Amino acid sequence: MESHSDDSSDDSSGPFDDGSSSEACLSMMSFNRFFQYPSDSDFDSDTRVLKGSGSDAWLRNLNDEEWEKLGRNITYQSRVEIRLNEGALNDHKMSFFCRGLRRHIMTNSITKMNLYENGLSAAAAQSMVPFLQNANFLKELYLSHNNFQSEGFNIMFLALRDSPIHTLSCNYCGIEAIEIDSEHIPKHLTTLRLRGNRINADGCRQLSKLLQGGDSTLKRLFLRNNKIDDDGVAILVDALRNNTSLQF
């Protein structure tokens, strides 16, 4: 399995460091205790991080109402990065988490979301749609090693059409049949990672829409370990003839 080096680095430690129960944390602790300020030098000093994995007890013990409340609390923060990986979420939890996120969606300022290796499917993608359509500050979305498949990817890509997102990572997500509407392509997308899927020549034909025209913004496209044959390569080469944006 390919490493997660292209996704945001993750720390499995949770935001609750005093051993409190999830219920007490959600009902009594101030919003400041939900988040950490990152120590990484490349982070904005104002960014706060919510992070955890499936091994963290505080996440495992959250019930549906608490997941919704956690999502709602996030919308009151000023600038937030979410790192919930490796079994922290599933389709069911995601539905409640996103329900909370969309309660005050227009005030939401999530800048980066990393949800790799959670087993999320098209059902989770559908739950994310209201959030993605209104996440006015979301610049980076890392979703690798999930089970979105073609349906989930297409749902999310369409939802991102008016988003400021510049990086989308969906490596190893079971994607095969891609559908891209030339009239609804994210206007700021510069990096698209689709390694380790099942994309073939038909998929390349759809992806070529991201490379055509003078308005193309895509600089980096990663397609290693797919099912791209000579026909697929020819389609992409043809699309690149007049492309000036792609760098690698």
N, C-alpha and C positions, 0 to 999 in steps of 0.2 A: 504494500500500500504506500502511496506517495505521502511524503511528509506534509505537515500543515504549515510549512514555512511561508506560504503565500498568504495565509490568513493571519489575522492579528495575533500577537503572542498572548498566551493565556496563563493566568495564575489561578489555581484551584481553590485558593483560600476564599472564604466567604466574607461578606461585609460585617457580619455579626461576630465580634471577637470576644464576647464576654460570657458565652455559654447560655445565653437566654433562649427560651423557647421561641419558635417562630410566631406563635400567637402573641406573646408578650412583645416581641420585637415590632410586629406590625401594628399593635394597638397602642403601645406606650412610648416607644422610642421616637425621637425626633427624626425628621427626614434626613438630617445630616448623618445619622448612623447607618442609613441604608447604603451609603456610597463611600468610596475611597477616592482620595486624590492620588493619581498615578505618580510614581517616582521616576518614570522614564523621562529622560531629558528632552525627548522629541515631542512630548505632549504639551499641549497648551496648559498653562498652570491653572486655568479656570475650569478645565474639564474634570468631571467626576465620573467614576467608573463603578458600574454594578457588575460584579463578576461572581461566577460560581460554576460548579460542575455537578454531575449526578452523584458524586461521592460526598457532597456536602449535605449534612443532616438538615441544616436550616432550609434548604431547597426541597429536599425529599419530603419534609413534613408539612409543606404548605398545602392547604386545601384549596378548593376552587375559588372560594370567596377571597382568600388571601392572595392568590395569584392575581385576581382582578384588582385588588387593592394595591398590590405592588406596582402593577402597570399604571394605575391611576396616580400613584405617588410620583412616579417618574416624570409625568407630564408637568409637574410643578417645579422641576429642577431647571437650572439655567442652561447648562451644557453637559450632555451626558453621553457616555459610551457604554454600550451593553455587551458583556461577554458571558453568555450562558451557553456552555458547551458540554460535550461528552455526557449526554444523558440528563442534563439539567431540565430539559423540556421534552414533551412529546406532543402529539396532535391535540390531545384533550387539554393539557395545561396551556398550550399555545392559544387555544380559543379564548380562555378566560384572561390570560395575560394581555392579549390584543384587545379584548373588550375593555379592559382598564385603560389601555393606551389611547383608545379613541374617544374616551370620555371628554377630554379637553385637548383634542388633537391639534387645534390651531395654535396652542401655546407650547406644543411639544418641541423640544430642541435636541433630540437625539441626533448626534453627528455620525456615529459609527455603531454598527450592530454586527456582532460575531456570534453565530449560532451553529457552528459546525458540529457534526457527529451527534445529532439528536434523534435520528430516525424519522425526521419530519417528512410528511407526504404532501400530496396535493391538497388535502384537507387543511393542513396548516397554512399552505400558501393562500388558500381562500380566506382564512381567518385574518391574514396579514393585509389583505387588499385595502380596507379603509385606512389603515395606518400608512401604508406605502403611498397611497394617493394623496395624503395630506402631510407627509413628513417633510416639511419645508427646509429642514436643515440636514437631512440625511445625505452624507457624501459617500460612505463606504458600507457595503453590505456583503458579509462573508457567510456563505451558506453551504460550504463544501461538505462532502461525506454525509449527505442526507438522502432521502428517498423521494424527492419531489417528482422525478421522472418528467416526461415531456409536458404533461398537463400542468403540473405545478410551476415549472419554469415559465411556460407561456402565460399563465395567470399573473405571475409576478412581473414579468417583463412588460406586459401591457399596463399594469398598475403603475409602473415607474415612468410612464411616458412624460409626465410633467414634473418629474422629480429633479432635484439638483445633483443626483447621484453621479459620481464619476468612476467608481469602482464596484464591479459586481463579480463575485466569485462563486461559481457553482460547479466546482470540480467533483467528479465521482458522485453524481446525483441521478444516474440512470436516464439521462436525457437523450432522446433520439430524434423525434419529430419536432422541429422548431418552427414556430409561426411568428413571423415578424411583419408588422404593418408599417410600410414605409412612411406613412403619415403620422405614426405615433412612436417614434424612436426617441429614447431619452436624449435630450439635447446636449447634455454635458458628459455623456459616457465616454471615458477615455481608456478604460481597462476592463476587459471581459475575459474571465478565466473559465474555460469549459473542458479542462483536461479530464481524461478517464471516463468519458461518457460513451454513447453509442451513435454519435453523429456520423451520417453518411453523406453521399452526394446531394441528396435532397436537403439535408440540413445545411450543407455548404451553400446551396442556392439561396436559402433564406438568410444566412449570415452575410452573404455578399451584399445584401441591401444596406448593411451597416458601413460598407466600404465605398459605396457609389455616391456620386454627386459631390458638389462643391461644399456641402454642409457637413460632410463626414467629420466626426470628432474623434473616432477610435484611433488610439495610438498603439495599444497593446492588445493582441488577441492570442490566447493560448489554447491550442487544440490538440496537444499531444495525447496519444493513447486513445484515439477514437477509431471509427471504422471508415476513414476517408481514403477512397481509392483514387486512381488516376483521374477519373471523371470529376471527383470532388476537388482535387488539386487544380484541375483545369478551370473549374468554375471560379475558384478563388483568385487564380492568376489573372483571369480575364477581368474580374472586378477591381483588381489592383492597378490596371493599366493607367488609369487616370486618377488614382488615389494619391493624395499628398499628405495624408494624416498619419497613416500607419508607420510605426517605427520598427516594431518587431512583434 
